[in-house]
Amino acid sequence: MALHYHCRHCGVKVGSLDNSLISSEQLGFTTLTNAERQEMITYQQNGDIHIKTICEDCQDALNRNPDLHQYESFIQ
């Protein structure tokens, strides 16, 4: 099982973890609501997990332009 983190806005791969010994609690998944989990986490048939996050560049853009928060994705 591997965890793959991708930016929800630009799609860049932020990073991956290859460790099946990490619990959902350690990853912070238990602090998410069911709706947030459904939106952010995708389980693949091979056991991998894909997680939507925000990369540093997109976070900087959001900090400089708070009005961008209204869009699901602001980079096309």
C-alpha positions in Angstrom: 0.0 0.0 0.0 1.2 3.5 -0.9 -0.2 6.9 -0.1 0.1 9.4 -3.0 -0.5 13.1 -2.3 -1.5 15.4 -5.2 -2.5 19.0 -5.3 -6.2 19.5 -5.7 -5.7 22.7 -7.8 -2.7 22.1 -10.1 -2.4 18.3 -9.9 1.3 18.3 -9.1 2.5 15.3 -7.1 3.3 16.5 -3.6 4.7 13.2 -2.3 4.2 9.6 -1.5 4.6 7.3 1.4 5.2 3.5 1.1 4.3 2.4 4.5 1.3 0.3 5.4 2.1 0.6 9.1 0.8 4.2 9.3 -2.7 4.4 10.8 -5.5 6.6 9.7 -5.3 8.4 13.0 -1.6 9.1 12.5 -2.4 10.5 9.0 -5.1 12.7 10.5 -7.9 11.0 8.5 -10.0 10.6 11.7 -10.3 14.3 12.1 -12.0 14.7 8.7 -15.8 14.5 8.3 -17.3 11.8 6.1 -17.9 14.4 3.4 -14.2 15.6 3.6 -13.0 12.0 3.4 -15.1 11.3 0.3 -13.8 14.5 -1.3 -10.2 14.1 -0.5 -9.4 10.4 -0.3 -9.6 7.9 -3.1 -8.9 4.2 -2.6 -7.5 2.3 -5.5 -8.0 -1.4 -6.3 -4.3 -2.2 -5.8 -4.6 -0.9 -2.2 -3.0 2.5 -2.9 -4.6 5.6 -1.5 -4.7 8.9 -3.4 -5.1 12.1 -1.2 -6.0 15.5 -2.5 -4.0 18.3 -0.7 -2.6 21.7 -1.6 0.9 22.3 -2.7 3.0 25.2 -1.5 2.7 27.2 -4.7 -1.1 27.0 -4.7 -1.2 27.8 -1.0 0.9 30.9 -1.6 -1.5 31.9 -4.4 -4.5 31.4 -2.1 -2.8 33.5 0.6 -2.1 36.3 -1.9 -5.5 36.1 -3.5 -8.1 35.0 -0.9 -11.0 35.3 -3.4 -9.6 32.2 -5.1 -11.0 30.1 -2.1 -14.4 30.3 -3.8 -13.2 28.0 -6.6 -12.8 24.2 -6.4 -9.8 24.5 -8.8 -8.3 27.8 -9.9 -5.6 26.5 -12.2 -6.7 25.0 -15.5 
